[in-house]
Amino acid sequence: MKFSLLSLIVVVLWFVFGDPPKNIANWFWKNDAAPWEQVDAVYYPNRNDLTVHRELIDVGSTGGCRVWVFSMAAANDDPDLVRGDYECGVGPLGSLGSIRIYRLTIR
């Protein structure tokens, strides 16, 4: 009885003061998006000038991010991303001014 009550208290405290979705995503999806996480795509036409970029918010998955980015690159006559670059932001956590912070940023 004591163990189950203590376990319940710990779980309740975790839900109140912690971030269970983020914790679970970090445990099981270290290098990809968890099924419930938002994925944002950022395409840079010129990898040497990251101030110029196009974004698509909530593309659905990291695969969707890559599909969108490569279609943007192909439309920019750079289908192999020789000149451009991209990022897939997984699980937005907040922002610092105009910079968005993600749980994970992958290619």
Gaussian input, Z-matrix of N, CA and C with variables (Angstrom, degrees):
# hf/3-21g

backbone

0 1
 N
 C     1     B1
 C     2     B2     1     A1
 N     3     B3     2     A2     1     D1
 C     4     B4     3     A3     2     D2
 C     5     B5     4     A4     3     D3
 N     6     B6     5     A5     4     D4
 C     7     B7     6     A6     5     D5
 C     8     B8     7     A7     6     D6
 N     9     B9     8     A8     7     D7
 C    10    B10     9     A9     8     D8
 C    11    B11    10    A10     9     D9
 N    12    B12    11    A11    10    D10
 C    13    B13    12    A12    11    D11
 C    14    B14    13    A13    12    D12
 N    15    B15    14    A14    13    D13
 C    16    B16    15    A15    14    D14
 C    17    B17    16    A16    15    D15
 N    18    B18    17    A17    16    D16
 C    19    B19    18    A18    17    D17
 C    20    B20    19    A19    18    D18
 N    21    B21    20    A20    19    D19
 C    22    B22    21    A21    20    D20
 C    23    B23    22    A22    21    D21
 N    24    B24    23    A23    22    D22
 C    25    B25    24    A24    23    D23
 C    26    B26    25    A25    24    D24
 N    27    B27    26    A26    25    D25
 C    28    B28    27    A27    26    D26
 C    29    B29    28    A28    27    D27
 N    30    B30    29    A29    28    D28
 C    31    B31    30    A30    29    D29
 C    32    B32    31    A31    30    D30
 N    33    B33    32    A32    31    D31
 C    34    B34    33    A33    32    D32
 C    35    B35    34    A34    33    D33
 N    36    B36    35    A35    34    D34
 C    37    B37    36    A36    35    D35
 C    38    B38    37    A37    36    D36
 N    39    B39    38    A38    37    D37
 C    40    B40    39    A39    38    D38
 C    41    B41    40    A40    39    D39
 N    42    B42    41    A41    40    D40
 C    43    B43    42    A42    41    D41
 C    44    B44    43    A43    42    D42
 N    45    B45    44    A44    43    D43
 C    46    B46    45    A45    44    D44
 C    47    B47    46    A46    45    D45
 N    48    B48    47    A47    46    D46
 C    49    B49    48    A48    47    D47
 C    50    B50    49    A49    48    D48
 N    51    B51    50    A50    49    D49
 C    52    B52    51    A51    50    D50
 C    53    B53    52    A52    51    D51
 N    54    B54    53    A53    52    D52
 C    55    B55    54    A54    53    D53
 C    56    B56    55    A55    54    D54
 N    57    B57    56    A56    55    D55
 C    58    B58    57    A57    56    D56
 C    59    B59    58    A58    57    D57
 N    60    B60    59    A59    58    D58
 C    61    B61    60    A60    59    D59
 C    62    B62    61    A61    60    D60
 N    63    B63    62    A62    61    D61
 C    64    B64    63    A63    62    D62
 C    65    B65    64    A64    63    D63
 N    66    B66    65    A65    64    D64
 C    67    B67    66    A66    65    D65
 C    68    B68    67    A67    66    D66
 N    69    B69    68    A68    67    D67
 C    70    B70    69    A69    68    D68
 C    71    B71    70    A70    69    D69
 N    72    B72    71    A71    70    D70
 C    73    B73    72    A72    71    D71
 C    74    B74    73    A73    72    D72
 N    75    B75    74    A74    73    D73
 C    76    B76    75    A75    74    D74
 C    77    B77    76    A76    75    D75
 N    78    B78    77    A77    76    D76
 C    79    B79    78    A78    77    D77
 C    80    B80    79    A79    78    D78
 N    81    B81    80    A80    79    D79
 C    82    B82    81    A81    80    D80
 C    83    B83    82    A82    81    D81
 N    84    B84    83    A83    82    D82
 C    85    B85    84    A84    83    D83
 C    86    B86    85    A85    84    D84
 N    87    B87    86    A86    85    D85
 C    88    B88    87    A87    86    D86
 C    89    B89    88    A88    87    D87
 N    90    B90    89    A89    88    D88
 C    91    B91    90    A90    89    D89
 C    92    B92    91    A91    90    D90
 N    93    B93    92    A92    91    D91
 C    94    B94    93    A93    92    D92
 C    95    B95    94    A94    93    D93
 N    96    B96    95    A95    94    D94
 C    97    B97    96    A96    95    D95
 C    98    B98    97    A97    96    D96
 N    99    B99    98    A98    97    D97
 C   100   B100    99    A99    98    D98
 C   101   B101   100   A100    99    D99
 N   102   B102   101   A101   100   D100
 C   103   B103   102   A102   101   D101
 C   104   B104   103   A103   102   D102
 N   105   B105   104   A104   103   D103
 C   106   B106   105   A105   104   D104
 C   107   B107   106   A106   105   D105
 N   108   B108   107   A107   106   D106
 C   109   B109   108   A108   107   D107
 C   110   B110   109   A109   108   D108
 N   111   B111   110   A110   109   D109
 C   112   B112   111   A111   110   D110
 C   113   B113   112   A112   111   D111
 N   114   B114   113   A113   112   D112
 C   115   B115   114   A114   113   D113
 C   116   B116   115   A115   114   D114
 N   117   B117   116   A116   115   D115
 C   118   B118   117   A117   116   D116
 C   119   B119   118   A118   117   D117
 N   120   B120   119   A119   118   D118
 C   121   B121   120   A120   119   D119
 C   122   B122   121   A121   120   D120
 N   123   B123   122   A122   121   D121
 C   124   B124   123   A123   122   D122
 C   125   B125   124   A124   123   D123
 N   126   B126   125   A125   124   D124
 C   127   B127   126   A126   125   D125
 C   128   B128   127   A127   126   D126
 N   129   B129   128   A128   127   D127
 C   130   B130   129   A129   128   D128
 C   131   B131   130   A130   129   D129
 N   132   B132   131   A131   130   D130
 C   133   B133   132   A132   131   D131
 C   134   B134   133   A133   132   D132
 N   135   B135   134   A134   133   D133
 C   136   B136   135   A135   134   D134
 C   137   B137   136   A136   135   D135
 N   138   B138   137   A137   136   D136
 C   139   B139   138   A138   137   D137
 C   140   B140   139   A139   138   D138
 N   141   B141   140   A140   139   D139
 C   142   B142   141   A141   140   D140
 C   143   B143   142   A142   141   D141
 N   144   B144   143   A143   142   D142
 C   145   B145   144   A144   143   D143
 C   146   B146   145   A145   144   D144
 N   147   B147   146   A146   145   D145
 C   148   B148   147   A147   146   D146
 C   149   B149   148   A148   147   D147
 N   150   B150   149   A149   148   D148
 C   151   B151   150   A150   149   D149
 C   152   B152   151   A151   150   D150
 N   153   B153   152   A152   151   D151
 C   154   B154   153   A153   152   D152
 C   155   B155   154   A154   153   D153
 N   156   B156   155   A155   154   D154
 C   157   B157   156   A156   155   D155
 C   158   B158   157   A157   156   D156
 N   159   B159   158   A158   157   D157
 C   160   B160   159   A159   158   D158
 C   161   B161   160   A160   159   D159
 N   162   B162   161   A161   160   D160
 C   163   B163   162   A162   161   D161
 C   164   B164   163   A163   162   D162
 N   165   B165   164   A164   163   D163
 C   166   B166   165   A165   164   D164
 C   167   B167   166   A166   165   D165
 N   168   B168   167   A167   166   D166
 C   169   B169   168   A168   167   D167
 C   170   B170   169   A169   168   D168
 N   171   B171   170   A170   169   D169
 C   172   B172   171   A171   170   D170
 C   173   B173   172   A172   171   D171
 N   174   B174   173   A173   172   D172
 C   175   B175   174   A174   173   D173
 C   176   B176   175   A175   174   D174
 N   177   B177   176   A176   175   D175
 C   178   B178   177   A177   176   D176
 C   179   B179   178   A178   177   D177
 N   180   B180   179   A179   178   D178
 C   181   B181   180   A180   179   D179
 C   182   B182   181   A181   180   D180
 N   183   B183   182   A182   181   D181
 C   184   B184   183   A183   182   D182
 C   185   B185   184   A184   183   D183
 N   186   B186   185   A185   184   D184
 C   187   B187   186   A186   185   D185
 C   188   B188   187   A187   186   D186
 N   189   B189   188   A188   187   D187
 C   190   B190   189   A189   188   D188
 C   191   B191   190   A190   189   D189
 N   192   B192   191   A191   190   D190
 C   193   B193   192   A192   191   D191
 C   194   B194   193   A193   192   D192
 N   195   B195   194   A194   193   D193
 C   196   B196   195   A195   194   D194
 C   197   B197   196   A196   195   D195
 N   198   B198   197   A197   196   D196
 C   199   B199   198   A198   197   D197
 C   200   B200   199   A199   198   D198
 N   201   B201   200   A200   199   D199
 C   202   B202   201   A201   200   D200
 C   203   B203   202   A202   201   D201
 N   204   B204   203   A203   202   D202
 C   205   B205   204   A204   203   D203
 C   206   B206   205   A205   204   D204
 N   207   B207   206   A206   205   D205
 C   208   B208   207   A207   206   D206
 C   209   B209   208   A208   207   D207
 N   210   B210   209   A209   208   D208
 C   211   B211   210   A210   209   D209
 C   212   B212   211   A211   210   D210
 N   213   B213   212   A212   211   D211
 C   214   B214   213   A213   212   D212
 C   215   B215   214   A214   213   D213
 N   216   B216   215   A215   214   D214
 C   217   B217   216   A216   215   D215
 C   218   B218   217   A217   216   D216
 N   219   B219   218   A218   217   D217
 C   220   B220   219   A219   218   D218
 C   221   B221   220   A220   219   D219
 N   222   B222   221   A221   220   D220
 C   223   B223   222   A222   221   D221
 C   224   B224   223   A223   222   D222
 N   225   B225   224   A224   223   D223
 C   226   B226   225   A225   224   D224
 C   227   B227   226   A226   225   D225
 N   228   B228   227   A227   226   D226
 C   229   B229   228   A228   227   D227
 C   230   B230   229   A229   228   D228
 N   231   B231   230   A230   229   D229
 C   232   B232   231   A231   230   D230
 C   233   B233   232   A232   231   D231
 N   234   B234   233   A233   232   D232
 C   235   B235   234   A234   233   D233
 C   236   B236   235   A235   234   D234
 N   237   B237   236   A236   235   D235
 C   238   B238   237   A237   236   D236
 C   239   B239   238   A238   237   D237
 N   240   B240   239   A239   238   D238
 C   241   B241   240   A240   239   D239
 C   242   B242   241   A241   240   D240
 N   243   B243   242   A242   241   D241
 C   244   B244   243   A243   242   D242
 C   245   B245   244   A244   243   D243
 N   246   B246   245   A245   244   D244
 C   247   B247   246   A246   245   D245
 C   248   B248   247   A247   246   D246
 N   249   B249   248   A248   247   D247
 C   250   B250   249   A249   248   D248
 C   251   B251   250   A250   249   D249
 N   252   B252   251   A251   250   D250
 C   253   B253   252   A252   251   D251
 C   254   B254   253   A253   252   D252
 N   255   B255   254   A254   253   D253
 C   256   B256   255   A255   254   D254
 C   257   B257   256   A256   255   D255
 N   258   B258   257   A257   256   D256
 C   259   B259   258   A258   257   D257
 C   260   B260   259   A259   258   D258
 N   261   B261   260   A260   259   D259
 C   262   B262   261   A261   260   D260
 C   263   B263   262   A262   261   D261
 N   264   B264   263   A263   262   D262
 C   265   B265   264   A264   263   D263
 C   266   B266   265   A265   264   D264
 N   267   B267   266   A266   265   D265
 C   268   B268   267   A267   266   D266
 C   269   B269   268   A268   267   D267
 N   270   B270   269   A269   268   D268
 C   271   B271   270   A270   269   D269
 C   272   B272   271   A271   270   D270
 N   273   B273   272   A272   271   D271
 C   274   B274   273   A273   272   D272
 C   275   B275   274   A274   273   D273
 N   276   B276   275   A275   274   D274
 C   277   B277   276   A276   275   D275
 C   278   B278   277   A277   276   D276
 N   279   B279   278   A278   277   D277
 C   280   B280   279   A279   278   D278
 C   281   B281   280   A280   279   D279
 N   282   B282   281   A281   280   D280
 C   283   B283   282   A282   281   D281
 C   284   B284   283   A283   282   D282
 N   285   B285   284   A284   283   D283
 C   286   B286   285   A285   284   D284
 C   287   B287   286   A286   285   D285
 N   288   B288   287   A287   286   D286
 C   289   B289   288   A288   287   D287
 C   290   B290   289   A289   288   D288
 N   291   B291   290   A290   289   D289
 C   292   B292   291   A291   290   D290
 C   293   B293   292   A292   291   D291
 N   294   B294   293   A293   292   D292
 C   295   B295   294   A294   293   D293
 C   296   B296   295   A295   294   D294
 N   297   B297   296   A296   295   D295
 C   298   B298   297   A297   296   D296
 C   299   B299   298   A298   297   D297
 N   300   B300   299   A299   298   D298
 C   301   B301   300   A300   299   D299
 C   302   B302   301   A301   300   D300
 N   303   B303   302   A302   301   D301
 C   304   B304   303   A303   302   D302
 C   305   B305   304   A304   303   D303
 N   306   B306   305   A305   304   D304
 C   307   B307   306   A306   305   D305
 C   308   B308   307   A307   306   D306
 N   309   B309   308   A308   307   D307
 C   310   B310   309   A309   308   D308
 C   311   B311   310   A310   309   D309
 N   312   B312   311   A311   310   D310
 C   313   B313   312   A312   311   D311
 C   314   B314   313   A313   312   D312
 N   315   B315   314   A314   313   D313
 C   316   B316   315   A315   314   D314
 C   317   B317   316   A316   315   D315
 N   318   B318   317   A317   316   D316
 C   319   B319   318   A318   317   D317
 C   320   B320   319   A319   318   D318

   B1=1.4502
   B2=1.5241
   B3=1.3472
   B4=1.4623
   B5=1.5280
   B6=1.3576
   B7=1.4626
   B8=1.5271
   B9=1.3206
   B10=1.4643
   B11=1.5329
   B12=1.3250
   B13=1.4605
   B14=1.5276
   B15=1.3196
   B16=1.4688
   B17=1.5306
   B18=1.3197
   B19=1.4682
   B20=1.5186
   B21=1.3153
   B22=1.4545
   B23=1.5295
   B24=1.3128
   B25=1.4694
   B26=1.5279
   B27=1.3192
   B28=1.4683
   B29=1.5271
   B30=1.3149
   B31=1.4674
   B32=1.5264
   B33=1.3163
   B34=1.4654
   B35=1.5266
   B36=1.3241
   B37=1.4681
   B38=1.5222
   B39=1.3330
   B40=1.4628
   B41=1.5315
   B42=1.3333
   B43=1.4620
   B44=1.5183
   B45=1.3195
   B46=1.4644
   B47=1.5258
   B48=1.3255
   B49=1.4644
   B50=1.5220
   B51=1.3043
   B52=1.4635
   B53=1.5157
   B54=1.3081
   B55=1.4655
   B56=1.5288
   B57=1.3502
   B58=1.4637
   B59=1.5246
   B60=1.3558
   B61=1.4700
   B62=1.5315
   B63=1.3217
   B64=1.4640
   B65=1.5225
   B66=1.3352
   B67=1.4612
   B68=1.5246
   B69=1.3181
   B70=1.4663
   B71=1.5293
   B72=1.3325
   B73=1.4674
   B74=1.5231
   B75=1.3274
   B76=1.4641
   B77=1.5235
   B78=1.3110
   B79=1.4692
   B80=1.5225
   B81=1.3433
   B82=1.4573
   B83=1.5314
   B84=1.3182
   B85=1.4695
   B86=1.5227
   B87=1.3366
   B88=1.4656
   B89=1.5217
   B90=1.3345
   B91=1.4651
   B92=1.5217
   B93=1.3121
   B94=1.4591
   B95=1.5259
   B96=1.2957
   B97=1.4620
   B98=1.5179
   B99=1.3097
   B100=1.4610
   B101=1.5282
   B102=1.3164
   B103=1.4698
   B104=1.5346
   B105=1.3061
   B106=1.4733
   B107=1.5305
   B108=1.3338
   B109=1.4598
   B110=1.5265
   B111=1.3077
   B112=1.4600
   B113=1.5248
   B114=1.3293
   B115=1.4645
   B116=1.5237
   B117=1.3222
   B118=1.4594
   B119=1.5271
   B120=1.3209
   B121=1.4660
   B122=1.5222
   B123=1.3338
   B124=1.4629
   B125=1.5267
   B126=1.3272
   B127=1.4660
   B128=1.5196
   B129=1.3232
   B130=1.4606
   B131=1.5294
   B132=1.3380
   B133=1.4636
   B134=1.5303
   B135=1.3364
   B136=1.4637
   B137=1.5291
   B138=1.3186
   B139=1.4689
   B140=1.5224
   B141=1.3238
   B142=1.4663
   B143=1.5285
   B144=1.3336
   B145=1.4640
   B146=1.5285
   B147=1.3222
   B148=1.4574
   B149=1.5238
   B150=1.3253
   B151=1.4623
   B152=1.5301
   B153=1.3290
   B154=1.4694
   B155=1.5189
   B156=1.3168
   B157=1.4610
   B158=1.5263
   B159=1.3297
   B160=1.4650
   B161=1.5140
   B162=1.3252
   B163=1.4593
   B164=1.5234
   B165=1.3005
   B166=1.4565
   B167=1.5197
   B168=1.3121
   B169=1.4590
   B170=1.5280
   B171=1.3160
   B172=1.4624
   B173=1.5243
   B174=1.3249
   B175=1.4645
   B176=1.5187
   B177=1.3282
   B178=1.4576
   B179=1.5177
   B180=1.3268
   B181=1.4698
   B182=1.5244
   B183=1.3299
   B184=1.4672
   B185=1.5276
   B186=1.3237
   B187=1.4682
   B188=1.5190
   B189=1.3280
   B190=1.4589
   B191=1.5108
   B192=1.3199
   B193=1.4671
   B194=1.5198
   B195=1.3150
   B196=1.4654
   B197=1.5257
   B198=1.3289
   B199=1.4725
   B200=1.5224
   B201=1.3261
   B202=1.4668
   B203=1.5251
   B204=1.3393
   B205=1.4669
   B206=1.5182
   B207=1.3212
   B208=1.4582
   B209=1.5232
   B210=1.3287
   B211=1.4679
   B212=1.5299
   B213=1.3194
   B214=1.4677
   B215=1.5288
   B216=1.3241
   B217=1.4657
   B218=1.5283
   B219=1.3284
   B220=1.4689
   B221=1.5301
   B222=1.3243
   B223=1.4717
   B224=1.5199
   B225=1.3241
   B226=1.4627
   B227=1.5342
   B228=1.3215
   B229=1.4758
   B230=1.5218
   B231=1.3269
   B232=1.4651
   B233=1.5411
   B234=1.3640
   B235=1.4689
   B236=1.5294
   B237=1.3213
   B238=1.4595
   B239=1.5319
   B240=1.3104
   B241=1.4645
   B242=1.5261
   B243=1.3141
   B244=1.4590
   B245=1.5293
   B246=1.3362
   B247=1.4661
   B248=1.5239
   B249=1.3170
   B250=1.4537
   B251=1.5167
   B252=1.3228
   B253=1.4600
   B254=1.5279
   B255=1.3174
   B256=1.4597
   B257=1.5211
   B258=1.3142
   B259=1.4633
   B260=1.5192
   B261=1.3165
   B262=1.4529
   B263=1.5224
   B264=1.3122
   B265=1.4598
   B266=1.5193
   B267=1.3223
   B268=1.4663
   B269=1.5269
   B270=1.3060
   B271=1.4637
   B272=1.5082
   B273=1.3354
   B274=1.4664
   B275=1.5274
   B276=1.3374
   B277=1.4642
   B278=1.5186
   B279=1.3135
   B280=1.4566
   B281=1.5095
   B282=1.3129
   B283=1.4601
   B284=1.5186
   B285=1.3080
   B286=1.4492
   B287=1.5250
   B288=1.3293
   B289=1.4577
   B290=1.5107
   B291=1.3253
   B292=1.4631
   B293=1.5280
   B294=1.3150
   B295=1.4656
   B296=1.5244
   B297=1.3340
   B298=1.4609
   B299=1.5291
   B300=1.3205
   B301=1.4611
   B302=1.5288
   B303=1.3407
   B304=1.4530
   B305=1.5234
   B306=1.3146
   B307=1.4586
   B308=1.5292
   B309=1.3164
   B310=1.4556
   B311=1.5238
   B312=1.3184
   B313=1.4597
   B314=1.5112
   B315=1.3287
   B316=1.4701
   B317=1.5253
   B318=1.3162
   B319=1.4644
   B320=1.4982
   A1=111.35
   A2=116.64
   A3=120.02
   A4=110.87
   A5=115.53
   A6=119.36
   A7=110.81
   A8=117.79
   A9=120.00
   A10=111.27
   A11=117.89
   A12=120.97
   A13=109.95
   A14=116.99
   A15=121.18
   A16=110.34
   A17=116.36
   A18=120.29
   A19=110.99
   A20=116.98
   A21=121.67
   A22=111.17
   A23=116.76
   A24=120.95
   A25=110.42
   A26=116.53
   A27=120.90
   A28=110.34
   A29=117.49
   A30=120.73
   A31=110.81
   A32=117.34
   A33=120.57
   A34=110.60
   A35=116.79
   A36=120.20
   A37=111.64
   A38=116.69
   A39=121.43
   A40=110.08
   A41=116.90
   A42=120.35
   A43=112.27
   A44=117.00
   A45=120.64
   A46=111.55
   A47=117.03
   A48=120.73
   A49=114.38
   A50=117.60
   A51=120.47
   A52=111.78
   A53=114.95
   A54=122.41
   A55=107.83
   A56=117.55
   A57=120.59
   A58=114.90
   A59=120.69
   A60=117.97
   A61=112.81
   A62=117.00
   A63=120.27
   A64=110.88
   A65=117.48
   A66=120.89
   A67=111.67
   A68=116.30
   A69=120.63
   A70=110.06
   A71=117.50
   A72=120.54
   A73=110.40
   A74=117.88
   A75=120.74
   A76=112.07
   A77=117.68
   A78=120.40
   A79=112.44
   A80=116.94
   A81=119.89
   A82=114.70
   A83=118.00
   A84=121.94
   A85=108.75
   A86=116.16
   A87=120.55
   A88=112.61
   A89=117.56
   A90=121.24
   A91=113.64
   A92=117.19
   A93=120.88
   A94=109.25
   A95=116.42
   A96=121.54
   A97=110.30
   A98=116.03
   A99=120.78
   A100=107.31
   A101=118.03
   A102=120.29
   A103=114.47
   A104=118.56
   A105=121.17
   A106=113.32
   A107=118.25
   A108=120.60
   A109=112.63
   A110=114.78
   A111=122.52
   A112=108.61
   A113=116.30
   A114=122.29
   A115=108.02
   A116=116.32
   A117=122.61
   A118=109.03
   A119=116.71
   A120=122.13
   A121=109.93
   A122=115.74
   A123=121.67
   A124=107.27
   A125=115.85
   A126=122.39
   A127=109.22
   A128=115.93
   A129=122.98
   A130=107.84
   A131=119.49
   A132=120.77
   A133=113.37
   A134=116.52
   A135=121.40
   A136=107.84
   A137=116.55
   A138=120.34
   A139=113.19
   A140=117.56
   A141=121.12
   A142=113.29
   A143=116.48
   A144=121.17
   A145=108.32
   A146=117.02
   A147=121.93
   A148=113.19
   A149=117.06
   A150=119.18
   A151=110.91
   A152=116.90
   A153=121.95
   A154=107.41
   A155=116.22
   A156=119.80
   A157=110.66
   A158=114.58
   A159=122.57
   A160=106.54
   A161=115.79
   A162=121.01
   A163=110.75
   A164=115.08
   A165=121.38
   A166=106.51
   A167=115.99
   A168=122.15
   A169=109.58
   A170=115.61
   A171=124.76
   A172=112.84
   A173=114.97
   A174=120.99
   A175=112.22
   A176=117.68
   A177=121.35
   A178=115.70
   A179=117.36
   A180=120.29
   A181=108.99
   A182=116.11
   A183=118.63
   A184=110.18
   A185=116.99
   A186=119.81
   A187=111.11
   A188=116.63
   A189=121.13
   A190=111.70
   A191=116.26
   A192=121.28
   A193=110.04
   A194=116.24
   A195=120.09
   A196=111.76
   A197=116.23
   A198=119.53
   A199=110.53
   A200=117.00
   A201=120.48
   A202=110.81
   A203=116.58
   A204=120.29
   A205=110.69
   A206=117.64
   A207=119.17
   A208=111.65
   A209=117.94
   A210=118.76
   A211=110.18
   A212=117.44
   A213=120.64
   A214=110.18
   A215=117.06
   A216=120.82
   A217=110.59
   A218=116.87
   A219=120.30
   A220=110.36
   A221=117.23
   A222=120.60
   A223=111.56
   A224=117.19
   A225=123.04
   A226=111.37
   A227=117.51
   A228=124.52
   A229=112.14
   A230=116.70
   A231=122.43
   A232=109.16
   A233=117.56
   A234=119.83
   A235=114.72
   A236=117.60
   A237=120.39
   A238=113.01
   A239=116.90
   A240=123.64
   A241=111.98
   A242=115.66
   A243=120.80
   A244=109.91
   A245=115.99
   A246=120.38
   A247=112.62
   A248=117.20
   A249=121.53
   A250=113.55
   A251=114.72
   A252=122.27
   A253=107.86
   A254=116.85
   A255=119.76
   A256=111.25
   A257=114.44
   A258=122.85
   A259=108.39
   A260=115.00
   A261=121.76
   A262=106.74
   A263=117.06
   A264=122.15
   A265=109.55
   A266=116.81
   A267=122.66
   A268=109.85
   A269=115.84
   A270=120.84
   A271=113.93
   A272=118.66
   A273=119.60
   A274=111.76
   A275=115.01
   A276=121.07
   A277=112.52
   A278=116.88
   A279=120.99
   A280=109.25
   A281=115.09
   A282=118.72
   A283=109.89
   A284=113.17
   A285=122.63
   A286=105.09
   A287=116.21
   A288=119.87
   A289=109.14
   A290=117.68
   A291=121.29
   A292=112.12
   A293=117.58
   A294=121.97
   A295=109.42
   A296=115.81
   A297=120.25
   A298=109.78
   A299=115.50
   A300=121.95
   A301=107.84
   A302=116.06
   A303=122.08
   A304=110.98
   A305=115.43
   A306=120.52
   A307=109.68
   A308=115.12
   A309=120.51
   A310=108.85
   A311=117.91
   A312=122.50
   A313=107.49
   A314=115.72
   A315=119.65
   A316=110.53
   A317=114.94
   A318=122.32
   A319=108.11
   D1=-43.72
   D2=-179.53
   D3=-62.93
   D4=-41.46
   D5=-177.62
   D6=-64.78
   D7=-44.22
   D8=-178.03
   D9=-68.08
   D10=-35.97
   D11=177.11
   D12=-67.19
   D13=-43.01
   D14=177.79
   D15=-62.91
   D16=-42.26
   D17=178.39
   D18=-61.88
   D19=-42.80
   D20=178.57
   D21=-62.26
   D22=-41.78
   D23=178.88
   D24=-63.40
   D25=-42.97
   D26=179.39
   D27=-62.33
   D28=-44.36
   D29=-179.92
   D30=-64.87
   D31=-42.20
   D32=178.67
   D33=-62.90
   D34=-43.57
   D35=177.74
   D36=-62.62
   D37=-38.10
   D38=177.73
   D39=-61.91
   D40=-43.27
   D41=178.88
   D42=-68.35
   D43=-35.41
   D44=-177.58
   D45=-76.50
   D46=-46.74
   D47=-172.96
   D48=-104.80
   D49=-12.67
   D50=-177.10
   D51=-104.26
   D52=-161.88
   D53=178.91
   D54=-137.41
   D55=77.95
   D56=-175.57
   D57=-54.13
   D58=-44.78
   D59=179.52
   D60=-59.58
   D61=-41.58
   D62=178.94
   D63=-67.40
   D64=-42.96
   D65=178.97
   D66=-60.82
   D67=-46.17
   D68=-179.75
   D69=-64.51
   D70=-41.57
   D71=177.68
   D72=-61.23
   D73=-41.35
   D74=178.60
   D75=-65.95
   D76=-33.40
   D77=179.94
   D78=-72.83
   D79=-45.16
   D80=-170.18
   D81=-105.43
   D82=-20.59
   D83=-179.85
   D84=-127.43
   D85=65.92
   D86=-176.54
   D87=-67.51
   D88=-31.04
   D89=-174.72
   D90=-120.88
   D91=17.13
   D92=-179.56
   D93=-154.48
   D94=175.41
   D95=-179.65
   D96=-82.62
   D97=136.87
   D98=170.66
   D99=-69.81
   D100=155.99
   D101=-176.48
   D102=-56.43
   D103=-26.71
   D104=-177.17
   D105=-94.94
   D106=-3.06
   D107=-174.46
   D108=-86.92
   D109=145.36
   D110=174.44
   D111=-77.82
   D112=141.18
   D113=175.69
   D114=-122.71
   D115=125.10
   D116=178.14
   D117=-109.17
   D118=141.27
   D119=-179.80
   D120=-108.13
   D121=137.51
   D122=175.55
   D123=-130.16
   D124=123.72
   D125=179.19
   D126=-113.13
   D127=129.21
   D128=177.67
   D129=-109.74
   D130=110.77
   D131=179.80
   D132=-62.81
   D133=-28.53
   D134=-179.43
   D135=-128.90
   D136=109.87
   D137=-177.15
   D138=-63.33
   D139=-14.42
   D140=178.60
   D141=-91.78
   D142=-5.36
   D143=178.41
   D144=-137.15
   D145=87.23
   D146=-175.91
   D147=-78.51
   D148=-0.07
   D149=176.22
   D150=-75.81
   D151=-22.36
   D152=177.74
   D153=-98.28
   D154=117.88
   D155=-178.49
   D156=-156.66
   D157=162.81
   D158=173.62
   D159=-122.71
   D160=143.17
   D161=-177.35
   D162=-127.03
   D163=149.04
   D164=169.93
   D165=-133.49
   D166=118.91
   D167=-177.05
   D168=-86.55
   D169=134.84
   D170=176.26
   D171=57.66
   D172=69.54
   D173=178.07
   D174=-82.05
   D175=-6.42
   D176=173.60
   D177=103.04
   D178=-38.93
   D179=-177.90
   D180=-162.77
   D181=169.66
   D182=176.38
   D183=-67.63
   D184=-32.68
   D185=175.13
   D186=-64.12
   D187=-41.98
   D188=176.88
   D189=-63.75
   D190=-35.59
   D191=176.59
   D192=-61.63
   D193=-48.44
   D194=-177.93
   D195=-65.25
   D196=-40.37
   D197=178.27
   D198=-60.49
   D199=-46.46
   D200=-179.93
   D201=-63.27
   D202=-44.52
   D203=-178.04
   D204=-62.65
   D205=-45.73
   D206=-178.14
   D207=-69.63
   D208=-28.71
   D209=173.94
   D210=-70.00
   D211=-37.44
   D212=175.82
   D213=-65.28
   D214=-42.07
   D215=179.32
   D216=-63.76
   D217=-41.97
   D218=178.73
   D219=-63.68
   D220=-39.85
   D221=177.47
   D222=-66.69
   D223=-20.92
   D224=179.18
   D225=-98.24
   D226=17.47
   D227=-179.13
   D228=56.43
   D229=38.36
   D230=177.90
   D231=-140.99
   D232=58.08
   D233=-171.88
   D234=-62.53
   D235=-22.38
   D236=-179.95
   D237=-98.86
   D238=8.20
   D239=-178.85
   D240=53.91
   D241=47.16
   D242=176.71
   D243=-75.72
   D244=-42.59
   D245=179.71
   D246=-92.75
   D247=-29.78
   D248=-174.04
   D249=-98.14
   D250=-177.26
   D251=178.50
   D252=-155.23
   D253=173.27
   D254=179.46
   D255=-157.35
   D256=167.13
   D257=173.82
   D258=-143.17
   D259=147.61
   D260=171.34
   D261=-115.26
   D262=113.13
   D263=179.42
   D264=-89.36
   D265=122.05
   D266=-175.78
   D267=-109.40
   D268=127.28
   D269=174.45
   D270=66.45
   D271=73.92
   D272=179.97
   D273=-59.15
   D274=133.58
   D275=-179.04
   D276=-106.49
   D277=-19.81
   D278=-177.65
   D279=156.73
   D280=-164.75
   D281=179.14
   D282=-144.37
   D283=156.90
   D284=177.02
   D285=-124.43
   D286=91.84
   D287=-172.50
   D288=69.34
   D289=-122.84
   D290=179.62
   D291=-94.01
   D292=1.87
   D293=-179.04
   D294=-96.12
   D295=123.66
   D296=177.48
   D297=-87.81
   D298=141.16
   D299=-179.54
   D300=-109.98
   D301=131.65
   D302=-177.06
   D303=-119.73
   D304=157.79
   D305=173.41
   D306=-63.31
   D307=-35.18
   D308=-174.67
   D309=-152.60
   D310=139.03
   D311=173.17
   D312=-122.39
   D313=122.11
   D314=-175.97
   D315=-131.13
   D316=168.04
   D317=175.87
   D318=-110.99

